[in-house]
Amino acid sequence: MDFTGIAREISSRSNISVSPKDVERLFGALKKTKLPWELIDLSDFPVPSVFETMRVLHEKGLVLISDRGFKLTRKGKEVANEVHPVEDISCSMCDGRGINLEGFSQLEKRFLKIQTRRPKAIRRFDQGYVTPKTTLSRFAFSYERGDIVGKEIIVLGDDDLMSIVLGLSGLPKRITVVEIDERLTDFIESTAKKEGFQVDVERFDLRHPLPREHTRRYDTFFTDPPETLKAADAFIGRGISALRTPGSAGYFGFTRREASLRKWHDVQRMLLKYKIVFTDIIHNFNEYINWGYEEETRAWRLSPIKVKPKKNWYRSALYRFETLPGFRGNNKDYNNENIYEDEESSTT
Amino acid sequence: MDFTGIAREISSRSNISVSPKDVERLFGALKKTKLPWELIDLSDFPVPSVFETMRVLHEKGLVLISDRGFKLTRKGKEVANEVHPVEDISCSMCDGRGINLEGFSQLEKRFLKIQTRRPKAIRRFDQGYVTPKTTLSRFAFSYERGDIVGKEIIVLGDDDLMSIVLGLSGLPKRITVVEIDERLTDFIESTAKKEGFQVDVERFDLRHPLPREHTRRYDTFFTDPPETLKAADAFIGRGISALRTPGSAGYFGFTRREASLRKWHDVQRMLLKYKIVFTDIIHNFNEYINWGYEEETRAWRLSPIKVKPKKNWYRSALYRFETLPGFRGNNKDYNNENIYEDEESSTT
């Protein structure tokens, strides 16, 4: 099968860079599922391109599309049989995150209870939060790396409730949250009061430069930017300018569901220019809970099959980096610019 | 404690960039061990800087050095008590690699038996090979990513015996090995004959450009370069020039035992210029077996305490990347230049 030719056709039709490997993986995924959201999860490239690929494969007589899902035709099956089956062989104990949560069972218990009362995701702020196990794993991971104990930590946008896990642990020296959504700032503040930990919470729109009292003040930051280059620059760039010394750590999530590997490349180059160094990139570390407003999204409109997702299908990689001597962040003001949408995004 | 000041002093004395975070971690490690090689394993920064740090701490009255190891003084203990304890909380099932080996038990059994007869590491070629579990995990990891089944694969330098695991699996379409050490090429060839798999083995010095019959011919490569910038450029650059289409995959190991995070940054920037994108960086994925010629190395000469390592202490991260449209490799000829040593290296 000419995957290179198909990849070229899809890249040009969807205006998103798709590789022969992406198309091949999609065929492997079609052997496992007929449902659109699971297909995206397994194929691991941007939503608009996956759906465009299904249209192309339909036109070529390789796939049938019905209300019940996608189905390989006999011709399609012949192609699929040549390719590698998509299998999940990630470690069943840590779900591929590589981290042992056993030492944190009390923290886990308390956080699991608290987060049941959390505000739901809303579309207005492009929210979509991770499973509590993801937040706990992110905490354990950064704990192991020495980025938590006795550290001053800032969380830029906190719908994943990192600040609550940090606060419950009692380990950081100081925790600051900047977050645009009042429901979340209220929830974090009232939880802190009830559970008896300190956290400075501030309502803030990350399109604006970080106030001076937060620059060069922290050892560690966490953020989960929307997946455009500009939003990554704004959110992660603010994070870097909040850091104090070389060897400070930044954490962010970045998905392939809304970002091609070309965009990943652009983000990597952009961030290296700020004089940071990537120390870890962990595939599918972050698992997001289906946010409930699927029908309002571009992804839904693009889908050739209108069914709600049953399983969690949106995942992202966890990036960790450290600052080097001479590092600098981004304090450009984006004012009210829409930095949240591009060709590849689809969940707003 | 002024970790920033100490870091600056060590950076200038050892001519290697060391961060306050590195120094802090070393104090955390000193709470766990008094042995030099374990200290380096836990501290996770270059050997020459770790030993230089111990000298500085000794001068400052924070550490005692004797034949039995390092020992924190009372003043040193006060500093250590302020810092984060270094703990291994990586998943006990997958050792933090995130990969499940259960599906490969037959392969594991066969490989474990075969590798017992392998040639030992020799200093002449800067050899040091990984544990068989590391090689098997590397295989499983790349299998999951779709880089093995039906693929044409080249291994550039193969003291880790990747080609044997690949051959035993029966899954790749084609396997090529280029390797300088005749003992290894002989061992791989005779194993292939005995076990009945195909592999093309060629004696080759990676300082020279890859012959034309190997360029743009493969889907996947594996390599484990010496840790200088030039050797990384040569080995990984040859790998990239061996790849065929966008979406091809490259794997390499890179340690912090012989490379500062500044060098990591330089390697990352250098490789991004070849139009690749990093998809995974997994900390401590590769565990090396103590190579036996420790006393002949620079690391030994630098160590203030002359004891042989008891446990494996040399680890490196596993990097995976994919090529993007317009990617290119490095086919510069280094002739007989010594590209294997720099300020930060110490195991040759």
Interface residues (C-beta under 8 A of the other chain):
Chain A: T4 A7 S17 S19 P20 K21 D22 E24 R25 G28 E82 V83 H84 P85 V86 E87 D88 I89 S90 C91 S92 M93 C94 G96 R97 G98 I99 N100 G103 A140 Y143 E144 G146 I148 V149 G150 T245 P246 G247 S248 A249 L261 R262 W264 H265 Q268 R269 L272 K275 I276 V277 F278 T279 D280 I281 I282 H283 A317 E322 L324 P325
Chain B: T4 A7 S17 S19 P20 K21 D22 E24 R25 G28 E82 V83 H84 P85 V86 E87 D88 I89 S90 C91 S92 M93 C94 G96 R97 G98 I99 N100 G103 A140 Y143 E144 G146 I148 V149 G150 T245 P246 G247 S248 A249 L261 R262 W264 H265 Q268 R269 L272 K275 I276 V277 F278 T279 D280 I281 I282 H283 A317 E322 L324 P325
